[in-house]
Amino acid sequence: MHKIFLSLLSVVCILTGCNSVYLKPGTLEPGAEIYTTRGGYTLRHAAKPLLEERGYTIKIGKLSNSSNIAESLGSELETFSVPTNAKYLMRISENSEKFRPIWCALNGFWWWRFNMSIIDQETDTEILSWTGRGCANSTVRKLNKILDELEQ
């Protein structure tokens, strides 16, 4: 019984770390302006205040145009003007979070699946490409570590 429990615990630990991260250390200028889109699910809601706490200025941009594409789908096409002084562009695409009270019991209760990218507008290079999934708290901790590396 003890061996089965340890085996299950090992599988859970391995599966919780399903992330693919490509980054360029030392390429994120502390205190710079970062443009991102409005709204989003929980990772985008967590990333914006986290970046502001670290001294970055988050810009959302002004709505330029909005039109209803497909009434039956309930989707809208919105275009935004990107502030010219925003040094970086951050894009986060994510699935809706899942409540996982057992899987993420000690780690925020919510399961996230996402793609995150940060692009330097001046050099037109992607300095972060992160495809991941994981519990809420561990994802935020990982984001902090990634930002530490990008800022070095």
NORDA-V479962 format. One record per residue. N is the residue number from 1. RES is the residue in one letter. SS is DSSP state (H for helix, E for strand, L for the rest). PHI is phi in whole degrees, -180 to 180 (999 if undefined). PSI is psi in whole degrees, 0 to 359 (* if undefined). Layout:
# NORDA-V479962
<<N:RES:SS:PHI:PSI> <N:RES:SS:PHI:PSI>>
This chain:
# NORDA-V479962
<<1:M:L:999:319> <2:H:H:-64:321> <3:K:H:-68:323> <4:I:H:-65:316> <5:F:H:-61:315> <6:L:H:-64:323> <7:S:H:-65:315> <8:L:H:-64:319> <9:L:H:-63:320> <10:S:H:-63:317> <11:V:H:-64:317> <12:V:H:-62:316> <13:C:H:-64:321> <14:I:H:-67:316> <15:L:H:-71:335> <16:T:L:-75:348> <17:G:L:-105:41> <18:C:L:-87:84> <19:N:E:-137:147> <20:S:E:-125:116> <21:V:E:-124:127> <22:Y:E:-120:125> <23:L:E:-145:160> <24:K:L:-114:101> <25:P:L:-58:144> <26:G:L:75:21> <27:T:L:-111:358> <28:L:L:-103:116> <29:E:L:-79:116> <30:P:L:-57:138> <31:G:L:82:3> <32:A:L:-75:170> <33:E:E:-90:137> <34:I:E:-125:126> <35:Y:E:-94:138> <36:T:E:-148:167> <37:T:L:-84:162> <38:R:L:-79:169> <39:G:L:69:212> <40:G:L:103:175> <41:Y:L:-90:206> <42:T:H:-70:326> <43:L:H:-65:316> <44:R:H:-64:323> <45:H:H:-69:330> <46:A:H:-81:324> <47:A:H:-70:320> <48:K:H:-61:306> <49:P:H:-67:329> <50:L:H:-63:315> <51:L:H:-65:321> <52:E:H:-64:321> <53:E:H:-63:329> <54:R:L:-84:1> <55:G:L:102:3> <56:Y:L:-84:154> <57:T:E:-103:123> <58:I:E:-95:126> <59:K:E:-114:136> <60:I:L:-101:332> <61:G:L:91:160> <62:K:E:-93:140> <63:L:E:-67:121> <64:S:E:-93:321> <65:N:E:-157:143> <66:S:E:-142:130> <67:S:E:-146:149> <68:N:E:-84:119> <69:I:E:-80:305> <70:A:E:-138:108> <71:E:L:-57:321> <72:S:L:-69:330> <73:L:L:-88:344> <74:G:L:70:24> <75:S:E:-102:152> <76:E:E:-126:148> <77:L:E:-101:121> <78:E:E:-124:137> <79:T:E:-120:143> <80:F:E:-126:148> <81:S:E:-86:130> <82:V:L:-85:126> <83:P:L:-57:134> <84:T:L:-66:334> <85:N:L:-91:5> <86:A:L:-76:114> <87:K:L:-71:327> <88:Y:E:-125:152> <89:L:E:-115:129> <90:M:E:-116:127> <91:R:E:-122:129> <92:I:E:-128:119> <93:S:E:-111:138> <94:E:E:-150:154> <95:N:L:-87:161> <96:S:L:-64:145> <97:E:L:-67:153> <98:K:E:-117:136> <99:F:E:-80:116> <100:R:L:-126:77> <101:P:L:-64:333> <102:I:L:-89:310> <103:W:L:-61:318> <104:C:L:-113:32> <105:A:L:-53:317> <106:L:L:-104:17> <107:N:L:-139:32> <108:G:L:104:352> <109:F:L:70:345> <110:W:E:-111:140> <111:W:E:-106:126> <112:W:E:-114:144> <113:R:E:-129:131> <114:F:E:-161:167> <115:N:E:-129:134> <116:M:E:-132:138> <117:S:E:-141:140> <118:I:E:-126:128> <119:I:E:-118:135> <120:D:E:-85:116> <121:Q:L:-68:329> <122:E:L:-71:322> <123:T:L:-104:354> <124:D:L:56:38> <125:T:E:-118:147> <126:E:E:-87:119> <127:I:E:-97:345> <128:L:E:-146:131> <129:S:E:-135:115> <130:W:E:-133:118> <131:T:E:-110:124> <132:G:E:-154:170> <133:R:E:-154:147> <134:G:E:168:176> <135:C:E:-72:154> <136:A:H:-54:304> <137:N:H:-65:320> <138:S:H:-69:328> <139:T:H:-67:318> <140:V:H:-66:320> <141:R:H:-62:317> <142:K:H:-64:319> <143:L:H:-60:318> <144:N:H:-61:317> <145:K:H:-66:320> <146:I:H:-63:315> <147:L:H:-63:322> <148:D:H:-58:314> <149:E:H:-66:319> <150:L:H:-65:329> <151:E:H:-84:344> <152:Q:L:-59:*>>
